[in-house]
Structures are given as structure tokens and as C-alpha cells.
């Protein structure tokens, strides 16, 4: 048994989740809430670093977590450079710099590695990212867009998808590398639908600012001509358009809320608008699953659905009605990123995982 504890750090838009594990046992979990008025004082997401770091440290102290027993820190992966190999990467100076400048885009998840790095330095331990969102295992053909100035990028819920496919494979007494799977992750931000072939995600939509289904906050694929006209209309600045695509689209734009519970309540009361756009999201997710069916040449062992939204019977039924004939559906109606990060940290402590170098 490992005596050292694992600290997990998971920053989100209006909260920072932290957890402490001993082996596989969760011994502390806290979601630190950030009031909008507190966050509004920061012009840039990087400006929140010291604020969030101090809150994490204070929370650990107040709950009498012994810093001397923390042996490793694992954080939510940010938008670092594309990485050809899935796994655990040590947060080094190069990664720290890339997270700060937002080399692949600025997002609150970039703070995970930075907070972890600062606390790890204080405790004289190491900080890691596990399966960050930019793992790139795409087949070359999946990168082609239609113009040489543009290339499709791999930005998706890597941690979540790799965690659940391994869990599924174990339940089937098979190796992940033996299976062909379509995996859908619906998070609090975007939606990613990946084609997993023999242990690699050979195609997946860009769930951050690119393509695929609209989600709770993101627009997904938009009509390109209309988007170009909007960008040159003079009505919007670049940052306003990016915000529209990544934070103020989807349910947020159509229904004025990003609360799944509120939307479920509205549907239960017969709200036709909520019912329609929920149906439309399920329709678009199903279309993307169908696309990945062709990527895998019709050879699909299972469709894996992950995310809290699948606790909605109506939404789940709308997906099953369209894709249920493709393959068996395996349901994991949660995200479990905290547990996934802790599990990766444990495998590093036990020597089961090779730590990869970020260059």
C-alpha cells in the first residue's frame, strides 16, 4: 500500500474542485465556489492564478490536511501543445509557459497545471497532468479540412473517455486495444464524440471551439458563410465571437440557462422550447455517432455514453432511438474526472505508469 496521498486539483468556470486520495480511497473532497463578483475583478484567466492557489492552500489547511503526507499532485489538463501519446505528463517549465500563454487557447483548465505546479514547488513534490484535452492520435485523413490553410485539431474529453473505455474493457474481460468503440462525452462545456480503434482515438470532433454538436455552452459547427459575414459585420470584436462560440452558445443561447436541472424541470412542465432544443441536441449527437460509425467502417463493439446529462431519461431515449441499432449502448451517466485523475496519480506512485516528458 502507498502511504503518500494524492492531491487532485480541478478548476472550472465558477469553482475549483479539490480532492485528496489515499490509494483508491477518497478522504477529502471540496468544491470551492467562486462568486461572479470575485472573478469579475480579473481581466484574464491567468490573473486568477494566485487567487485560486491561495484558496486551495487555505482550504487544505482549514481541513487539517497534512502537507507532509502529500506525495503527488495531479491536475485537470489544459490546452498545451498537441501530444501524440496519451498518458501522464510532468508539469515542467515548458508546460508552465505554454499554459500561461494559452498556446492552444485560453481556458480555465489551463490553471490546473499552474496551480498544481505552484503548490508542488511549495511542498517539494511533483505536479502532473493526466490525459490532457489535446492528446492527438488522429489518423492523417481525419486532419483534412478542405483547404491547406486549415487542419482539424484533436481537442476533446481525453481523460474522461480513456477512463471509461478502460473501465468498460475491464468489465468485458478484454483489453482496450482489442476494441472498436464510439464514445460520447457531454460535459459542462462541450461535447466530444470519438472513434476509438484498437487503443487510439483516430477521429474526434474539436469539442472546444471547432465542430460537432452544439452543447450546453458551445455552438458546435456553424454555417461557415454566415459566420464569416458575422465576423466582418463590424458588430463584434474577435473576443466577443470566441465567447459566443465557446461560452454563450448552445442551450445557454437558446434557453437562457446552462442548468440541466432547470431545463429538465422545464421539459417536465411541458416547455415546448426546452423540449425542442433538447431533442435537437440529441439529434446532432446521434448524427456525430453515425459519422464515427463510418470512420470505424461499421465495426463497432459498443457505444459508450458518459456525462450527467444522460441521467435525463428523455434525452437518453432520443439518442437510443436513433443509434441503438448500431451497437450495444453502455451508459456511464457521470464524468468522474476527479477519480480518473487520482487513479492516474496512484499508478505513477506505484510505478505502473511511465511519466512522459513534455517538450
N, C-alpha and C positions, 0 to 999 in steps of 0.2 A: 504493500500500500504506500502511496505517496503522502508524505506529511505536509508538504507545502501546498498552499492554497492558490486558487486561480481567480484572479480579478478580471471580470468582464465589463467592458465599457461600450455602451451602445447609444450614441447620440441620435436624437430625432429632432423634428422641427421645433416642437414646443416642450420637449422633455429630454432628459438624459437618464437612460436606464443603466443601473449598475448591479452586478451580482457577484457573489463570492461562492466558489465551489470548493469542496474538499473531495478529491476524486470525482465520483459522479453525483455526489450529494450536494444539493443546493442548501447553503446555510444562511445566505442573506440575499435579499432581492429588494430593490428600491427604484421607483421611478421618480426622479426629481423633476417636478413641474416648473416650467419657466413661464411667467406671466408675459403676455404680449407687450405690456408697457416696459418690462425689464429688457426684453430683446430689442425693442424699438430704439434703444439708445445706441445700438451698434449698427454702423453703416454697412459693414461687410461681415460675412460669416466668420472670417478669421478673427475679427475683433472680439468674438465671443470666447476665444480660447481660454484666456486667464479666468474669466467669469465662470465658465463651466468647470474648469480644472479645480478651482478653489471649492466649488460646491461639492464636487465628488470627494475631495480630500476631507472636507468638513463632515460630510455625511458618514464617511467611514470612521472618523474619529468619534463622532457622537454615538455611533453604534458599537464602539469599542472593538473594532476590527483590528487585530494585531498586525501592524505593518510588517513586522519581522517574519511573519509566517506566510506572507505573500511571495510566491516563488516565480510567478509569471503573470503577465498582463496580456490579454487578448482583446482586440477592439474590432468594432464594425469597420469593414473595409471601405475605403473611399475611392475616389476617381484618380487612381495613379495611372502610370503608363500601362498599355496593354501587356498582359502577361500570358505567355504561351503555355504555361504549366499551372494547373490547379494545385493548391496546397497552402502551406503556411509560410509567410514571409516576415523576416525580422524588420522592424521599423528602424532603418538606418538614416544617416544624414541625407542621402539622396532622396529617399522616400519622403522624408520630412519636408524637404524643399519642394518636391513635386506636389505634395498635399497642400502646401501653403499657397503656391501659385495657381493651383487648380489646373494642372497640365491637361486634364481631360474634361474639365468643367468644375465649377464651384458648387458644392453641395454640403449640407450639414454633416454628412457621413465622413467627409474629409477630416472633421475634428476628432473622430475616433482615434486614429493613429497618432494625432498630435497630442491629445490629452494623455493617451497611454504612454507615449514617449516621455512626456514631462514627469509623470508620476513614476515611471520605471527608473528614470535617472535619479530621482529623489530617493528611491528605495534600493538602488544599485541592483536592479534586476533587468530583464529584457522585455521589450514590448513587441507584439506580433499582430499582423493582420492575417485572417484565415479566409481563403477563397474570396478575395475582394471582387467587386462587381465587374471588373474589367478583364477577367480571365477570358482569353481569346483562343478557342480551339476550333474556330470556324474552318470548314473546307474553303479552299480558294474560290470556288464557284459561288459560294454564299456571300462573298465580299462584293461581287459585281453589282453595280447600281444601274448603269445605263449611260454613264458619262465618266471618262477617265479622271475628271477633277474630283469625283466623289467616290467614296468607298464605304460600304456598310461596316458598322462597328459593332463589336460584341460588348454590350453593357446590359447586364441582367442580374437577376437574383441568384448569383452563383452559390453563395453559402447555403441558402435555403434549398435550392434544387439538388445540390450534391449531397446534402444531409439526408433529405427524404428519399432520394433514389437508392442510397446505400441502405437505409432502413427497409425500404421495400425489397431490395435484393436479398437482404438477410432473411426476411420473412418468407421468401420463396426458396431459400436454400440455394441461391445462385450468387454468382459474382456480378457486380455492376457491369464489368467489362463483357459479360456474356449477353447483355440485354439491349434491346432497342426500345426506347421509351419516349413518349411525349409528355413533357412536364409543364404544367401551368402554375405560375405563382402570381397571385393577386395580393399585392402589398398595400400599404397605406398611401403609396405614391403611384407607382406604375404597375404594369402587367408585363410579365415575360413568359413567352411560350417557346420552349426549347426542344430541339430534336436531339436526343441522346443516343448515340450509336457506339456500342462497344466501349463505353467509358469516356467518350468525348462528346461535347456539345457542338455538333457540326453545323448547326444553324440555329439562330435565335433572333428575335426582334430586338431592336435597341429600346429598352424599357425606360430610358431616361429622357432623351429629347429627340427621339427618332421616329420610330414607326410602330406598327402593331395596333391593337385595340385601344380605344380610349379607356381611361381608368377613373379612379376616384378623383384624381387631381390633374391628370395629364391628357392631352388631346389625342395622342397616338398619331396615326397617319392622317394628314390633312390634304385636301385638293391642292396640288402644288401651284397651279396657276393663280388661284385665289390667294394663297399665302404670299406669293411674290408680289402681287398687287397690293396686298395689305402692308407689306414691308416698305414699299415705295410710295405709299399714300401720303406720307408726311404726318400721319396721325399718331404714330407710335415710334418710340425710341427702341433701339436694339434690346435693351434690358427689359423693356415692357413686353416685347414679343416673346422673349425667352421665358419670362414669368408666366405669360399666357399659356405657353406650351407645357411648362413643367409644374406649375403650381395652381393655375387658375382655370384649367380645362376640365373636361370630363364631367363627372357628377357635380363638381364644385360650380362649374359654369351653367350647366343645365338646370340643376335643382337647388343651387344656392347653399349647399351644405356638403361636407365631406364625412359626415357622421353616418356610418352604415346603420346603426341602431335607429336613427331618426328616419332614414329612408325606408327601413323595414316597417317601422310604425306607420309611415305614410302609405305604404303599399297595403298594409293590413287594413287600413281605414278606407281603401279604395281610391287613393290618389292616382288618377289616370296618368299624370305626367311622370310620377315616380315609377309606376308600373311600366310605362313605355320605355324609359331610358334604362331601367334595369334589364328589360328584355333586349334592348339594343346592345348593351354591353355584352350580354351573354351571346348574342348573335355574332358580334365581332370576335369574341374569344373563340367561338366554335369555328369560324372561318379560318382563324390562325391555326387551330388544331388541324383542320383539314389540310392546310398548306404544309404542315410538318409531316402529315401522313404521306404526302407525295415525296417529300425530302427523304423519308425512310423507305421509299419505294414500296409502300404498302405493308412493310414488315414491322409491325408494332406489337410488342408484348403487352404493353399496358399504357393507359393514360393516367397520369398522376396529377391530382388537383390539390393545391395547397393554398392556404390563406383563410383568414377568419370569415371572409365573405361567403364561403361555402357552407357556413352554418345556416345560411338562408335557404330554406327548402325550395322556395320558388326559383331562386337564381340557379341552384344546383339542378333542378328539374329541367330548366330551359337549356342548360348545357347538355345534360344527358340525352334529351330528346333529339339533339342534332348529331352527337358524336358517339352515342352509346354502341352503335354497330361497328365502329372502327376497331375497338379492342375493349378489354375489361377496364373498368374505371376503379382506381384506388384512391380513396379520399383521406386527406390529412388536413382537416379544417383549422389549421393554425399556421404560425410562421416558425416558432421555436428557434429563432436566431440566437437567442441567449444560450440555450442549451447546446446548439451547434458550435458556437464559439468556445464554450467551456470544454466540449468534447475534443476539439482540436488542440486546445491548450493541454489537456491531460495527455494526449498522445505525444505531444512534444516532451512533456516532463518524463514520460515513461520510455522515451526513445523509439516509439513506434512510428513516428513521422520524421522524415528528414526536413530540416528547416531550409528553405530556399532563400537565395540571396537576391535582393532587389538591385538591379543595375540600371 
